[in-house]
Amino acid sequence: MKIVSFNINSIRARLHQLESLISIHQPDVIGFFV
């Protein structure tokens, strides 16, 4: 099981990074810190 945390201020501004992170690491769980 892969768990990834992602620290973001605005998900719209970082959506391209989130998509890249998901495609590269293929996590089972993603935690968002705003």
mmCIF file as Biopython writes it, N, C-alpha, C and O atoms, coordinates in Angstrom:
data_model
#
loop_
_atom_site.group_PDB
_atom_site.id
_atom_site.type_symbol
_atom_site.label_atom_id
_atom_site.label_alt_id
_atom_site.label_comp_id
_atom_site.label_asym_id
_atom_site.label_entity_id
_atom_site.label_seq_id
_atom_site.pdbx_PDB_ins_code
_atom_site.Cartn_x
_atom_site.Cartn_y
_atom_site.Cartn_z
_atom_site.occupancy
_atom_site.B_iso_or_equiv
_atom_site.auth_seq_id
_atom_site.auth_asym_id
_atom_site.pdbx_PDB_model_num
ATOM 1   N N  . MET A ? 1  ? 0.852  -1.172 0.000   1.0 0.0 1  A 1 
ATOM 2   C CA . MET A ? 1  ? 0.000  0.000  0.000   1.0 0.0 1  A 1 
ATOM 3   C C  . MET A ? 1  ? 0.901  1.238  0.000   1.0 0.0 1  A 1 
ATOM 4   O O  . MET A ? 1  ? 1.802  1.364  0.829   1.0 0.0 1  A 1 
ATOM 5   N N  . LYS A ? 2  ? 0.645  2.137  -0.931  1.0 0.0 2  A 1 
ATOM 6   C CA . LYS A ? 2  ? 1.385  3.399  -1.005  1.0 0.0 2  A 1 
ATOM 7   C C  . LYS A ? 2  ? 0.516  4.535  -0.501  1.0 0.0 2  A 1 
ATOM 8   O O  . LYS A ? 2  ? -0.636 4.692  -0.907  1.0 0.0 2  A 1 
ATOM 9   N N  . ILE A ? 3  ? 1.098  5.326  0.398   1.0 0.0 3  A 1 
ATOM 10  C CA . ILE A ? 3  ? 0.422  6.510  0.922   1.0 0.0 3  A 1 
ATOM 11  C C  . ILE A ? 3  ? 1.268  7.721  0.549   1.0 0.0 3  A 1 
ATOM 12  O O  . ILE A ? 3  ? 2.478  7.742  0.775   1.0 0.0 3  A 1 
ATOM 13  N N  . VAL A ? 4  ? 0.616  8.724  -0.023  1.0 0.0 4  A 1 
ATOM 14  C CA . VAL A ? 4  ? 1.300  9.936  -0.460  1.0 0.0 4  A 1 
ATOM 15  C C  . VAL A ? 4  ? 0.637  11.132 0.198   1.0 0.0 4  A 1 
ATOM 16  O O  . VAL A ? 4  ? -0.589 11.211 0.268   1.0 0.0 4  A 1 
ATOM 17  N N  . SER A ? 5  ? 1.459  12.074 0.686   1.0 0.0 5  A 1 
ATOM 18  C CA . SER A ? 5  ? 0.903  13.328 1.206   1.0 0.0 5  A 1 
ATOM 19  C C  . SER A ? 5  ? 1.294  14.452 0.257   1.0 0.0 5  A 1 
ATOM 20  O O  . SER A ? 5  ? 2.379  14.446 -0.323  1.0 0.0 5  A 1 
ATOM 21  N N  . PHE A ? 6  ? 0.399  15.407 0.111   1.0 0.0 6  A 1 
ATOM 22  C CA . PHE A ? 6  ? 0.595  16.493 -0.845  1.0 0.0 6  A 1 
ATOM 23  C C  . PHE A ? 6  ? 0.226  17.794 -0.168  1.0 0.0 6  A 1 
ATOM 24  O O  . PHE A ? 6  ? -0.926 17.993 0.217   1.0 0.0 6  A 1 
ATOM 25  N N  . ASN A ? 7  ? 1.200  18.686 -0.020  1.0 0.0 7  A 1 
ATOM 26  C CA . ASN A ? 7  ? 0.983  19.974 0.631   1.0 0.0 7  A 1 
ATOM 27  C C  . ASN A ? 7  ? 0.662  21.011 -0.440  1.0 0.0 7  A 1 
ATOM 28  O O  . ASN A ? 7  ? 1.500  21.306 -1.292  1.0 0.0 7  A 1 
ATOM 29  N N  . ILE A ? 8  ? -0.547 21.565 -0.397  1.0 0.0 8  A 1 
ATOM 30  C CA . ILE A ? 8  ? -0.969 22.512 -1.429  1.0 0.0 8  A 1 
ATOM 31  C C  . ILE A ? 8  ? -1.644 23.721 -0.810  1.0 0.0 8  A 1 
ATOM 32  O O  . ILE A ? 8  ? -2.266 23.627 0.248   1.0 0.0 8  A 1 
ATOM 33  N N  . ASN A ? 9  ? -1.515 24.856 -1.477  1.0 0.0 9  A 1 
ATOM 34  C CA . ASN A ? 9  ? -2.240 26.055 -1.078  1.0 0.0 9  A 1 
ATOM 35  C C  . ASN A ? 9  ? -3.486 26.214 -1.931  1.0 0.0 9  A 1 
ATOM 36  O O  . ASN A ? 9  ? -4.527 26.652 -1.441  1.0 0.0 9  A 1 
ATOM 37  N N  . SER A ? 10 ? -3.386 25.864 -3.188  1.0 0.0 10 A 1 
ATOM 38  C CA . SER A ? 10 ? -4.519 25.953 -4.107  1.0 0.0 10 A 1 
ATOM 39  C C  . SER A ? 10 ? -4.470 24.762 -5.051  1.0 0.0 10 A 1 
ATOM 40  O O  . SER A ? 10 ? -3.556 24.655 -5.868  1.0 0.0 10 A 1 
ATOM 41  N N  . ILE A ? 11 ? -5.439 23.874 -4.946  1.0 0.0 11 A 1 
ATOM 42  C CA . ILE A ? 11 ? -5.415 22.662 -5.765  1.0 0.0 11 A 1 
ATOM 43  C C  . ILE A ? 11 ? -5.511 22.984 -7.253  1.0 0.0 11 A 1 
ATOM 44  O O  . ILE A ? 11 ? -4.952 22.257 -8.074  1.0 0.0 11 A 1 
ATOM 45  N N  . ARG A ? 12 ? -6.199 24.045 -7.611  1.0 0.0 12 A 1 
ATOM 46  C CA . ARG A ? 12 ? -6.296 24.416 -9.031  1.0 0.0 12 A 1 
ATOM 47  C C  . ARG A ? 12 ? -4.943 24.815 -9.601  1.0 0.0 12 A 1 
ATOM 48  O O  . ARG A ? 12 ? -4.630 24.502 -10.750 1.0 0.0 12 A 1 
ATOM 49  N N  . ALA A ? 13 ? -4.149 25.497 -8.805  1.0 0.0 13 A 1 
ATOM 50  C CA . ALA A ? 13 ? -2.830 25.930 -9.265  1.0 0.0 13 A 1 
ATOM 51  C C  . ALA A ? 13 ? -1.843 24.774 -9.345  1.0 0.0 13 A 1 
ATOM 52  O O  . ALA A ? 13 ? -0.871 24.840 -10.097 1.0 0.0 13 A 1 
ATOM 53  N N  . ARG A ? 14 ? -2.079 23.727 -8.584  1.0 0.0 14 A 1 
ATOM 54  C CA . ARG A ? 14 ? -1.151 22.589 -8.514  1.0 0.0 14 A 1 
ATOM 55  C C  . ARG A ? 14 ? -1.700 21.312 -9.143  1.0 0.0 14 A 1 
ATOM 56  O O  . ARG A ? 14 ? -1.123 20.240 -8.961  1.0 0.0 14 A 1 
ATOM 57  N N  . LEU A ? 15 ? -2.784 21.409 -9.864  1.0 0.0 15 A 1 
ATOM 58  C CA . LEU A ? 15 ? -3.430 20.220 -10.418 1.0 0.0 15 A 1 
ATOM 59  C C  . LEU A ? 15 ? -2.492 19.432 -11.326 1.0 0.0 15 A 1 
ATOM 60  O O  . LEU A ? 15 ? -2.493 18.201 -11.289 1.0 0.0 15 A 1 
ATOM 61  N N  . HIS A ? 16 ? -1.694 20.117 -12.139 1.0 0.0 16 A 1 
ATOM 62  C CA . HIS A ? 16 ? -0.764 19.421 -13.029 1.0 0.0 16 A 1 
ATOM 63  C C  . HIS A ? 16 ? 0.275  18.629 -12.237 1.0 0.0 16 A 1 
ATOM 64  O O  . HIS A ? 16 ? 0.671  17.541 -12.655 1.0 0.0 16 A 1 
ATOM 65  N N  . GLN A ? 17 ? 0.720  19.162 -11.099 1.0 0.0 17 A 1 
ATOM 66  C CA . GLN A ? 17 ? 1.676  18.441 -10.260 1.0 0.0 17 A 1 
ATOM 67  C C  . GLN A ? 17 ? 1.024  17.224 -9.607  1.0 0.0 17 A 1 
ATOM 68  O O  . GLN A ? 17 ? 1.644  16.167 -9.490  1.0 0.0 17 A 1 
ATOM 69  N N  . LEU A ? 18 ? -0.224 17.382 -9.187  1.0 0.0 18 A 1 
ATOM 70  C CA . LEU A ? 18 ? -0.947 16.271 -8.576  1.0 0.0 18 A 1 
ATOM 71  C C  . LEU A ? 18 ? -1.155 15.145 -9.581  1.0 0.0 18 A 1 
ATOM 72  O O  . LEU A ? 18 ? -0.976 13.974 -9.246  1.0 0.0 18 A 1 
ATOM 73  N N  . GLU A ? 19 ? -1.531 15.490 -10.807 1.0 0.0 19 A 1 
ATOM 74  C CA . GLU A ? 19 ? -1.718 14.478 -11.851 1.0 0.0 19 A 1 
ATOM 75  C C  . GLU A ? 19 ? -0.411 13.738 -12.129 1.0 0.0 19 A 1 
ATOM 76  O O  . GLU A ? 19 ? -0.413 12.520 -12.310 1.0 0.0 19 A 1 
ATOM 77  N N  . SER A ? 20 ? 0.685  14.456 -12.164 1.0 0.0 20 A 1 
ATOM 78  C CA . SER A ? 20 ? 1.993  13.845 -12.386 1.0 0.0 20 A 1 
ATOM 79  C C  . SER A ? 20 ? 2.360  12.908 -11.237 1.0 0.0 20 A 1 
ATOM 80  O O  . SER A ? 20 ? 2.836  11.796 -11.466 1.0 0.0 20 A 1 
ATOM 81  N N  . LEU A ? 21 ? 2.138  13.358 -10.009 1.0 0.0 21 A 1 
ATOM 82  C CA . LEU A ? 21 ? 2.432  12.555 -8.830  1.0 0.0 21 A 1 
ATOM 83  C C  . LEU A ? 21 ? 1.644  11.243 -8.851  1.0 0.0 21 A 1 
ATOM 84  O O  . LEU A ? 21 ? 2.189  10.180 -8.552  1.0 0.0 21 A 1 
ATOM 85  N N  . ILE A ? 22 ? 0.369  11.324 -9.202  1.0 0.0 22 A 1 
ATOM 86  C CA . ILE A ? 22 ? -0.479 10.132 -9.247  1.0 0.0 22 A 1 
ATOM 87  C C  . ILE A ? 22 ? -0.018 9.176  -10.340 1.0 0.0 22 A 1 
ATOM 88  O O  . ILE A ? 22 ? 0.049  7.968  -10.115 1.0 0.0 22 A 1 
ATOM 89  N N  . SER A ? 23 ? 0.299  9.698  -11.511 1.0 0.0 23 A 1 
ATOM 90  C CA . SER A ? 23 ? 0.697  8.822  -12.616 1.0 0.0 23 A 1 
ATOM 91  C C  . SER A ? 23 ? 2.053  8.163  -12.367 1.0 0.0 23 A 1 
ATOM 92  O O  . SER A ? 23 ? 2.269  7.023  -12.777 1.0 0.0 23 A 1 
ATOM 93  N N  . ILE A ? 24 ? 2.959  8.863  -11.705 1.0 0.0 24 A 1 
ATOM 94  C CA . ILE A ? 24 ? 4.288  8.300  -11.443 1.0 0.0 24 A 1 
ATOM 95  C C  . ILE A ? 24 ? 4.260  7.292  -10.302 1.0 0.0 24 A 1 
ATOM 96  O O  . ILE A ? 24 ? 4.814  6.200  -10.431 1.0 0.0 24 A 1 
ATOM 97  N N  . HIS A ? 25 ? 3.625  7.641  -9.189  1.0 0.0 25 A 1 
ATOM 98  C CA . HIS A ? 25 ? 3.688  6.821  -7.978  1.0 0.0 25 A 1 
ATOM 99  C C  . HIS A ? 25 ? 2.510  5.875  -7.797  1.0 0.0 25 A 1 
ATOM 100 O O  . HIS A ? 25 ? 2.622  4.911  -7.040  1.0 0.0 25 A 1 
ATOM 101 N N  . GLN A ? 26 ? 1.406  6.110  -8.454  1.0 0.0 26 A 1 
ATOM 102 C CA . GLN A ? 26 ? 0.196  5.291  -8.363  1.0 0.0 26 A 1 
ATOM 103 C C  . GLN A ? 26 ? -0.150 4.931  -6.908  1.0 0.0 26 A 1 
ATOM 104 O O  . GLN A ? 26 ? -0.176 3.754  -6.546  1.0 0.0 26 A 1 
ATOM 105 N N  . PRO A ? 27 ? -0.416 5.951  -6.082  1.0 0.0 27 A 1 
ATOM 106 C CA . PRO A ? 27 ? -0.692 5.700  -4.665  1.0 0.0 27 A 1 
ATOM 107 C C  . PRO A ? 27 ? -2.080 5.108  -4.435  1.0 0.0 27 A 1 
ATOM 108 O O  . PRO A ? 27 ? -2.987 5.273  -5.251  1.0 0.0 27 A 1 
ATOM 109 N N  . ASP A ? 28 ? -2.224 4.416  -3.310  1.0 0.0 28 A 1 
ATOM 110 C CA . ASP A ? 28 ? -3.519 3.891  -2.886  1.0 0.0 28 A 1 
ATOM 111 C C  . ASP A ? 28 ? -4.287 4.935  -2.082  1.0 0.0 28 A 1 
ATOM 112 O O  . ASP A ? 28 ? -5.516 4.985  -2.132  1.0 0.0 28 A 1 
ATOM 113 N N  . VAL A ? 29 ? -3.555 5.770  -1.337  1.0 0.0 29 A 1 
ATOM 114 C CA . VAL A ? 29 ? -4.157 6.799  -0.490  1.0 0.0 29 A 1 
ATOM 115 C C  . VAL A ? 29 ? -3.399 8.107  -0.708  1.0 0.0 29 A 1 
ATOM 116 O O  . VAL A ? 29 ? -2.170 8.115  -0.776  1.0 0.0 29 A 1 
ATOM 117 N N  . ILE A ? 30 ? -4.146 9.219  -0.817  1.0 0.0 30 A 1 
ATOM 118 C CA . ILE A ? 30 ? -3.530 10.537 -0.945  1.0 0.0 30 A 1 
ATOM 119 C C  . ILE A ? 30 ? -4.054 11.424 0.175   1.0 0.0 30 A 1 
ATOM 120 O O  . ILE A ? 30 ? -5.264 11.571 0.347   1.0 0.0 30 A 1 
ATOM 121 N N  . GLY A ? 31 ? -3.130 12.018 0.942   1.0 0.0 31 A 1 
ATOM 122 C CA . GLY A ? 31 ? -3.505 12.962 1.990   1.0 0.0 31 A 1 
ATOM 123 C C  . GLY A ? 31 ? -3.199 14.371 1.531   1.0 0.0 31 A 1 
ATOM 124 O O  . GLY A ? 31 ? -2.113 14.640 1.018   1.0 0.0 31 A 1 
ATOM 125 N N  . PHE A ? 32 ? -4.153 15.274 1.713   1.0 0.0 32 A 1 
ATOM 126 C CA . PHE A ? 32 ? -3.978 16.665 1.313   1.0 0.0 32 A 1 
ATOM 127 C C  . PHE A ? 32 ? -3.820 17.538 2.546   1.0 0.0 32 A 1 
ATOM 128 O O  . PHE A ? 32 ? -4.592 17.432 3.498   1.0 0.0 32 A 1 
ATOM 129 N N  . PHE A ? 33 ? -2.816 18.400 2.520   1.0 0.0 33 A 1 
ATOM 130 C CA . PHE A ? 33 ? -2.592 19.373 3.580   1.0 0.0 33 A 1 
ATOM 131 C C  . PHE A ? 33 ? -2.722 20.748 2.963   1.0 0.0 33 A 1 
ATOM 132 O O  . PHE A ? 33 ? -1.963 21.106 2.063   1.0 0.0 33 A 1 
ATOM 133 N N  . VAL A ? 34 ? -3.674 21.512 3.440   1.0 0.0 34 A 1 
ATOM 134 C CA . VAL A ? 34 ? -3.943 22.833 2.862   1.0 0.0 34 A 1 
ATOM 135 C C  . VAL A ? 34 ? -3.500 23.902 3.829   1.0 0.0 34 A 1 
ATOM 136 O O  . VAL A ? 34 ? -3.636 25.091 3.539   1.0 0.0 34 A 1 
#
